[in-house]
């Protein structure tokens, strides 16, 4: 008798579990009736494990079969992420370097192109600008301020002569904006030869 025989488990979910009848001989082996229930349950266990591992991996955790709290942690993480994603968001769109007839005009250094008061606790998420005419002689740089203080560690910009946007890096200490704060979007620097024209952009945030 071989003591090292094991069930070859597959991650499937059989619809039914075999019930051994009273007139069936109890026989082992792969096709033996006495092993059919165990095979079905083993396959279902592997299927459940695969589902649990998927949940854990979705929460960016490394599945550990010895850590029985991982599933609870993963579910809590995913619920928190879903709640955060479901909070109301907002956009602050703006134009700069456009004439009233929508032809281009020079950007103005220091110009505030948008100013809002947030009415609820807010988290700043993203900032993006499209520039139709590149500035030359110097980079075209943008800023977002909260209460007059920049929200960036590295300000977003367009390099000298370029219309390729280089995103900024938000300061983690500034992205949580309390209700009642004044948020401004401004042209921090323009080109020294050609100032730059036709900017279209927006600031993205969500309720904290």
SELUM-474307 format. One record per atom (N, C-alpha, C, O): x, y, z. Coordinates in steps of 0.05 Angstrom, whole numbers, padded with zeros to 5 digits, always signed. Example, Ala and Ser with C-alpha at 12.3 -4.5 7.8 and 13.67 -1.06 7.14 Angstrom:
2
+00264-00114+00156
+00246-00090+00156
+00264-00066+00156
+00285-00066+00169
+00257-00045+00142
+00273-00021+00143
+00258+00001+00157
+00268+00023+00161
***
This chain:
208
+00017-00024+00000
+00000+00000+00000
+00018+00025+00000
+00036+00027+00016
+00012+00044-00018
+00028+00068-00021
+00017+00089-00002
-00006+00097-00004
+00035+00099+00016
+00027+00120+00034
+00030+00148+00023
+00021+00168+00035
+00044+00150+00000
+00050+00177-00010
+00031+00185-00033
+00036+00205-00046
+00009+00170-00037
-00010+00178-00058
-00026+00202-00048
-00035+00204-00025
-00029+00222-00066
-00044+00246-00060
-00064+00252-00082
-00061+00242-00105
-00083+00268-00076
-00103+00277-00096
-00091+00299-00114
-00078+00318-00103
-00094+00296-00139
-00085+00317-00158
-00107+00338-00160
-00126+00335-00175
-00104+00360-00144
-00125+00380-00141
-00125+00399-00164
-00103+00407-00174
-00148+00408-00173
-00152+00428-00193
-00171+00449-00182
-00190+00443-00168
-00166+00474-00190
-00182+00497-00179
-00208+00499-00195
-00212+00516-00212
-00226+00480-00190
-00253+00480-00203
-00274+00479-00181
-00269+00473-00158
-00299+00484-00190
-00321+00483-00171
-00342+00464-00182
-00361+00473-00195
-00340+00438-00176
-00360+00419-00185
-00387+00426-00174
-00389+00435-00151
-00408+00423-00190
-00435+00431-00182
-00446+00415-00159
-00462+00424-00144
-00438+00389-00158
-00450+00372-00137
-00428+00356-00123
-00405+00354-00133
-00435+00345-00100
-00417+00328-00085
-00429+00300-00084
-00452+00297-00076
-00414+00280-00092
-00423+00253-00093
-00432+00242-00066
-00419+00246-00046
-00455+00230-00065
-00465+00216-00041
-00462+00186-00046
-00473+00175-00065
-00447+00173-00028
-00443+00144-00031
-00469+00130-00022
-00479+00134+00000
-00479+00113-00040
-00504+00098-00034
-00497+00073-00018
-00474+00065-00016
-00517+00062-00006
-00513+00039+00012
-00504+00014-00003
-00492-00004+00009
-00511+00012-00029
-00503-00012-00044
-00478-00009-00060
-00471-00026-00075
-00463+00013-00056
-00438+00018-00070
-00415+00007-00054
-00412+00014-00030
-00398-00009-00066
-00374-00019-00051
-00354+00004-00047
-00350+00020-00065
-00342+00005-00023
-00323+00026-00017
-00296+00018-00029
-00283+00001-00019
-00289+00031-00051
-00265+00025-00065
-00249+00051-00068
-00259+00072-00074
-00222+00048-00064
-00204+00071-00067
-00195+00075-00095
-00208+00064-00114
-00174+00090-00099
-00164+00095-00125
-00176+00120-00137
-00194+00132-00126
-00165+00128-00160
-00174+00153-00172
-00203+00153-00179
-00217+00174-00175
-00214+00131-00188
-00242+00130-00196
-00258+00116-00174
-00282+00111-00178
-00246+00109-00152
-00261+00095-00131
-00281+00113-00118
-00276+00137-00114
-00304+00101-00112
-00326+00117-00101
-00319+00130-00075
-00329+00152-00068
-00302+00118-00059
-00295+00129-00033
-00278+00154-00035
-00276+00169-00015
-00266+00159-00058
-00249+00183-00062
-00264+00206-00076
-00253+00228-00077
-00287+00201-00087
-00300+00221-00104
-00307+00246-00087
-00304+00269-00097
-00317+00242-00063
-00324+00265-00046
-00299+00281-00040
-00299+00306-00042
-00278+00267-00032
-00253+00281-00025
-00242+00297-00049
-00232+00319-00045
-00243+00285-00072
-00233+00299-00096
-00249+00324-00102
-00238+00345-00108
-00276+00321-00100
-00293+00344-00105
-00288+00367-00085
-00285+00390-00093
-00286+00360-00059
-00281+00380-00039
-00253+00392-00041
-00249+00416-00036
-00233+00376-00049
-00206+00386-00052
-00205+00406-00075
-00192+00427-00073
-00219+00400-00097
-00220+00418-00120
-00234+00444-00112
-00225+00466-00120
-00256+00442-00097
-00270+00466-00088
-00252+00483-00070
-00252+00507-00071
-00236+00470-00053
-00218+00484-00035
-00197+00499-00051
-00190+00522-00044
-00187+00487-00072
-00167+00500-00089
-00179+00524-00103
-00167+00545-00106
-00204+00521-00112
-00219+00543-00125
-00222+00566-00106
-00217+00589-00113
-00230+00560-00081
-00234+00581-00061
-00207+00595-00055
-00206+00619-00052
-00186+00579-00053
-00159+00591-00047
-00151+00610-00070
-00140+00631-00065
-00157+00602-00095
-00150+00619-00117
-00165+00646-00116
-00154+00667-00122
-00191+00644-00108
-00207+00669-00106
-00195+00687-00083
-00193+00711-00087
-00188+00674-00061
-00177+00689-00038
-00151+00702-00046
-00146+00725-00040
-00134+00687-00060
-00108+00698-00068
-00112+00722-00087
-00097+00741-00086
-00132+00720-00105
-00137+00742-00123
-00145+00767-00108
-00136+00789-00114
-00162+00764-00087
-00170+00787-00071
-00145+00799-00057
-00142+00823-00056
-00129+00782-00046
-00105+00791-00032
-00085+00805-00051
-00074+00826-00044
-00082+00794-00074
-00064+00806-00094
-00075+00833-00104
-00060+00852-00109
-00101+00835-00107
-00114+00860-00116
-00109+00882-00096
-00107+00905-00103
-00106+00874-00070
-00100+00893-00049
-00070+00898-00046
-00061+00910-00027
-00055+00888-00067
-00026+00892-00068
-00011+00879-00044
+00009+00889-00035
-00022+00856-00035
-00008+00841-00015
+00003+00815-00027
-00006+00807-00048
+00022+00803-00014
+00034+00778-00024
+00022+00755-00009
+00026+00752+00015
+00006+00738-00023
-00008+00717-00008
+00010+00699+00009
+00030+00689-00001
+00002+00696+00034
+00018+00679+00053
-00002+00660+00065
-00019+00667+00081
+00000+00634+00058
-00019+00614+00069
-00018+00611+00099
-00037+00600+00111
+00003+00621+00112
+00004+00620+00141
-00008+00644+00155
-00011+00644+00180
-00014+00665+00140
-00025+00689+00151
-00055+00689+00147
-00065+00697+00126
-00070+00681+00168
-00099+00679+00166
-00113+00706+00166
-00137+00707+00160
-00099+00727+00173
-00111+00753+00174
-00108+00769+00147
-00119+00791+00145
-00094+00757+00128
-00090+00771+00103
-00116+00777+00088
-00119+00799+00077
-00134+00758+00088
-00159+00763+00074
-00174+00786+00087
-00185+00803+00072
-00176+00786+00113
-00189+00808+00127
-00176+00835+00120
-00190+00854+00115
-00150+00835+00121
-00135+00860+00115
-00140+00868+00086
-00144+00892+00080
-00140+00849+00068
-00144+00855+00039
-00172+00867+00035
-00175+00886+00020
-00192+00854+00047
-00219+00864+00043
-00222+00892+00054
-00235+00909+00042
-00211+00897+00078
-00212+00924+00090
-00198+00945+00071
-00208+00967+00068
-00175+00937+00060
-00161+00955+00042
-00177+00961+00017
-00179+00984+00009
-00190+00941+00005
-00206+00945-00019
-00231+00961-00014
-00239+00978-00030
-00243+00957+00010
-00267+00972+00017
-00259+01002+00020
-00274+01019+00011
-00237+01007+00034
-00228+01034+00038
-00222+01048+00011
-00229+01071+00007
-00210+01033-00007
-00204+01044-00034
-00229+01050-00049
-00231+01071-00063
-00249+01032-00047
-00274+01036-00061
-00289+01060-00050
-00301+01076-00065
-00289+01063-00024
-00302+01086-00011
-00288+01112-00020
-00302+01132-00025
-00261+01112-00020
-00247+01136-00029
-00253+01143-00058
-00257+01167-00064
-00255+01123-00075
-00260+01127-00103
-00289+01138-00108
-00294+01151-00127
-00307+01131-00089
-00335+01138-00093
-00341+01166-00083
-00363+01176-00087
-00322+01179-00069
-00327+01206-00059
-00328+01225-00082
-00315+01222-00102
-00346+01245-00079
-00350+01264-00101
-00324+01278-00109
-00308+01286-00093
-00320+01280-00135
-00296+01293-00146
-00303+01320-00158
-00327+01326-00162
-00283+01335-00166
-00288+01361-00179
-00265+01367-00197
-00243+01357-00193
-00270+01384-00217
-00249+01394-00234
-00251+01424-00235
-00272+01436-00234
-00227+01437-00236
-00226+01466-00240
-00213+01471-00267
-00188+01471-00269
-00229+01475-00288
-00217+01480-00314
-00208+01509-00317
-00218+01527-00303
-00189+01514-00335
-00181+01542-00339
-00169+01545-00367
-00161+01526-00380
-00169+01570-00376
-00156+01578-00401
-00137+01600-00395
-00141+01616-00377
-00115+01601-00410
-00095+01623-00407
-00081+01626-00434
-00076+01607-00448
-00075+01651-00441
-00062+01656-00467
-00081+01654-00490
-00073+01646-00512
-00106+01661-00486
-00126+01662-00507
-00139+01689-00507
-00145+01700-00487
-00142+01700-00532
-00157+01725-00535
-00187+01720-00534
-00195+01696-00535
-00203+01741-00533
-00232+01737-00531
-00244+01724-00556
-00265+01712-00555
-00230+01727-00579
-00239+01713-00604
-00226+01686-00608
-00227+01674-00629
-00213+01676-00586
-00200+01650-00586
-00176+01648-00605
-00169+01626-00614
-00163+01670-00611
-00137+01669-00622
-00117+01670-00599
-00125+01676-00576
-00092+01664-00604
-00072+01663-00583
-00063+01690-00574
-00061+01709-00590
-00057+01693-00548
-00044+01717-00538
-00023+01708-00517
-00025+01686-00507
-00004+01725-00512
+00018+01717-00494
+00008+01711-00466
-00009+01725-00455
+00020+01690-00454
+00016+01685-00426
+00028+01708-00409
+00047+01721-00418
+00016+01713-00386
+00025+01734-00369
+00036+01722-00343
+00022+01708-00328
+00062+01728-00338
+00075+01716-00314
+00061+01727-00289
+00057+01751-00286
+00055+01709-00271
+00042+01716-00246
+00012+01718-00247
-00001+01722-00227
+00000+01714-00271
-00029+01717-00274
-00043+01693-00260
-00036+01670-00265
-00063+01699-00244
-00081+01679-00233
-00102+01673-00253
-00118+01690-00260
-00103+01648-00263
-00122+01640-00284
-00147+01627-00273
-00167+01623-00287
-00146+01619-00247
-00170+01607-00234
-00167+01611-00204
-00145+01608-00193
-00189+01616-00191
-00189+01620-00162
-00215+01610-00151
-00237+01619-00159
-00214+01591-00132
-00238+01579-00121
-00235+01577-00091
-00213+01575-00080
-00257+01577-00077
-00258+01569-00049
-00270+01542-00047
-00292+01537-00056
-00256+01523-00034
-00267+01496-00030
-00286+01496-00007
-00280+01508+00014
-00309+01484-00011
-00331+01486+00009
-00332+01461+00027
-00349+01459+00045
-00314+01442+00022
-00312+01419+00039
-00283+01410+00039
-00268+01417+00022
-00276+01394+00059
-00248+01383+00060
-00243+01368+00034
-00258+01352+00025
-00220+01374+00022
-00214+01366-00005
-00186+01354-00007
-00168+01362+00008
-00182+01335-00026
-00156+01324-00032
-00149+01331-00061
-00164+01324-00079
-00126+01345-00065
-00117+01350-00092
-00105+01325-00104
-00090+01311-00091
-00112+01319-00129
-00104+01294-00141
-00087+01297-00166
-00068+01281-00170
-00093+01316-00183
-00078+01317-00209
-00080+01346-00220
-00098+01361-00214
-00061+01352-00237
-00060+01378-00251
-00049+01373-00278
-00028+01360-00281
-00062+01384-00299
-00054+01379-00326
-00058+01404-00343
-00078+01418-00340
-00039+01409-00362
-00041+01432-00380
-00033+01424-00408
-00014+01408-00411
-00048+01434-00428
-00040+01432-00456
-00032+01459-00465
-00046+01479-00461
-00010+01461-00479
+00001+01487-00488
+00002+01487-00519
+00016+01470-00531
-00012+01506-00531
-00013+01507-00560
+00012+01519-00573
+00021+01510-00594
+00024+01539-00561
+00048+01552-00571
+00069+01552-00549
+00064+01562-00528
+00092+01540-00555
+00113+01537-00535
+00125+01564-00528
+00127+01581-00545
+00133+01566-00503
+00150+01589-00495
+00179+01583-00501
+00188+01560-00501
+00194+01603-00507
+00223+01600-00513
+00239+01620-00496
+00229+01640-00488
+00264+01613-00492
+00281+01629-00475
+00281+01620-00446
+00300+01626-00432
+00260+01607-00438
+00258+01597-00410
+00234+01578-00410
+00217+01578-00427
+00233+01561-00389
+00210+01543-00386
+00185+01558-00379
+00186+01580-00367
+00162+01547-00387
+00136+01557-00378
+00127+01541-00355
+00123+01516-00357
+00125+01554-00332
+00120+01539-00306
+00093+01547-00295
+00085+01571-00297
+00079+01528-00282
+00053+01532-00271
+00054+01527-00241
+00072+01514-00231
+00034+01537-00227
+00033+01532-00198
+00004+01531-00189
-00014+01543-00201
+00000+01516-00168
-00026+01515-00154
-00020+01522-00125
-00002+01510-00113
-00034+01542-00114
-00029+01550-00087
-00053+01545-00069
-00076+01547-00079
-00048+01539-00044
-00070+01536-00024
-00064+01557-00003
-00045+01555+00012
-00082+01577-00001
-00077+01598+00019
-00051+01613+00013
-00038+01623+00031
-00044+01615-00012
-00020+01629-00020
+00006+01613-00019
+00027+01624-00025
+00004+01588-00011
+00028+01570-00009
+00027+01549-00031
+00006+01537-00035
+00049+01546-00045
+00050+01526-00067
+00042+01498-00058
+00050+01490-00035
+00028+01484-00075
+00020+01456-00068
+00041+01436-00079
+00037+01412-00076
+00062+01446-00092
+00081+01429-00106
+00108+01429-00092
+00117+01449-00081
+00121+01405-00093
+00150+01404-00087
+00165+01411-00113
+00184+01427-00112
+00156+01400-00135
+00167+01407-00162
+00144+01417-00179
+00125+01402-00183
+00146+01441-00189
+00124+01453-00204
+00121+01441-00232
+00141+01434-00244
+00097+01438-00242
+00093+01428-00269
+00102+01449-00289
+00100+01473-00284
+00111+01440-00312
+00123+01459-00331
+00125+01447-00359
+00121+01424-00364
+00131+01466-00378
+00139+01459-00405
+00168+01469-00409
+00173+01492-00404
+00185+01451-00417
+00213+01459-00421
+00215+01481-00443
+00197+01483-00459
+00237+01495-00442
+00242+01516-00463
+00238+01505-00491
+00251+01486-00499
+00219+01517-00506
+00214+01509-00533
+00197+01484-00537
+00193+01475-00559
+00186+01474-00515
+00171+01449-00516
+00141+01453-00510
+00134+01470-00494
+00124+01436-00522
+00096+01435-00515
+00089+01408-00501
+00066+01401-00499
+00110+01394-00492
+00107+01369-00478
+00105+01375-00448
+00123+01386-00436
+00082+01369-00436
+00077+01375-00408
+00094+01357-00390
+00094+01333-00393
+00107+01369-00370
+00122+01354-00350
+00106+01357-00323
+00107+01379-00312
+00093+01336-00314
+00077+01339-00290
+00093+01347-00266
+00117+01341-00264
+00080+01361-00247
+00093+01369-00222
+00091+01347-00202
+00078+01326-00207
+00103+01351-00179
+00101+01332-00157
+00088+01347-00133
+00099+01366-00123
+00064+01337-00126
+00050+01350-00104
+00065+01346-00077
+00078+01325-00073
+00064+01366-00060
+00074+01364-00033
+00054+01349-00016
+00031+01359-00013
+00061+01326-00005
+00041+01311+00011
+00029+01327+00034
+00006+01321+00042
+00043+01347+00043
+00033+01363+00065
+00012+01384+00056
-00001+01397+00072
+00009+01387+00029
-00009+01407+00019
-00033+01396+00004
-00050+01412-00004
-00034+01370-00001
-00056+01360-00017
-00082+01358-00002
-00103+01357-00014
-00081+01357+00024
-00106+01356+00041
-00114+01385+00046
-00101+01399+00062
-00135+01394+00033
-00143+01422+00034
-00167+01425+00052
-00188+01414+00045
-00166+01440+00073
-00189+01444+00091
-00211+01461+00078
-00206+01478+00061
-00236+01455+00085
-00258+01471+00075
-00254+01500+00082
-00244+01507+00103
-00261+01518+00063
-00257+01546+00066
-00231+01557+00055
-00227+01581+00054
-00213+01539+00046
-00188+01548+00035
-00191+01559+00007
-00209+01551-00008
-00174+01578+00001
-00173+01590-00026
-00151+01576-00042
-00128+01574-00034
-00159+01565-00065
-00141+01551-00083
-00139+01568-00109
-00159+01575-00121
-00114+01573-00117
-00109+01589-00141
-00091+01573-00160
-00073+01559-00152
-00096+01577-00186
-00080+01567-00207
-00067+01591-00221
-00081+01609-00229
-00041+01590-00224
-00028+01614-00236
-00005+01606-00254
+00007+01585-00253
+00001+01625-00272
+00025+01623-00290
+00049+01633-00273
+00051+01657-00268
+00066+01615-00266
+00088+01621-00249
+00111+01634-00264
+00124+01653-00254
+00116+01624-00289
+00138+01635-00305
+00131+01631-00334
+00119+01611-00342
+00140+01650-00351
+00135+01648-00380
+00162+01648-00394
+00183+01653-00382
+00161+01643-00420
+00185+01645-00436
+00195+01673-00438
+00179+01692-00437
+00221+01677-00441
+00232+01704-00443
+00233+01715-00471
+00235+01740-00475
+00232+01698-00491
+00231+01707-00519
+00203+01705-00530
+00191+01725-00536
+00193+01681-00532
+00164+01676-00537
+00152+01667-00510
+00162+01648-00499
+00132+01680-00501
+00122+01675-00474
+00105+01649-00473
+00104+01637-00451
+00094+01641-00495
+00076+01618-00495
+00048+01627-00497
+00040+01648-00487
+00031+01611-00511
+00003+01618-00516
-00014+01593-00516
-00005+01570-00517
-00041+01598-00514
-00062+01578-00518
-00059+01554-00498
-00056+01531-00506
-00061+01561-00473
-00060+01540-00452
-00088+01533-00443
-00105+01550-00439
-00093+01507-00441
-00119+01496-00432
-00112+01475-00411
-00097+01456-00417
-00124+01477-00388
-00117+01458-00367
-00138+01454-00346
-00160+01464-00348
-00131+01440-00325
-00150+01434-00304
-00136+01422-00279
-00115+01410-00281
-00149+01427-00257
-00141+01416-00231
-00162+01396-00223
-00186+01402-00224
-00153+01372-00214
-00171+01351-00206
-00169+01346-00176
-00147+01346-00165
-00192+01343-00163
-00192+01337-00134
-00216+01320-00127
-00233+01314-00144
-00218+01313-00102
-00241+01298-00092
-00246+01305-00063
-00229+01316-00049
-00270+01299-00054
-00277+01303-00026
-00260+01285-00008
-00256+01262-00014
-00250+01296+00014
-00234+01281+00032
-00250+01261+00047
-00240+01246+00064
***
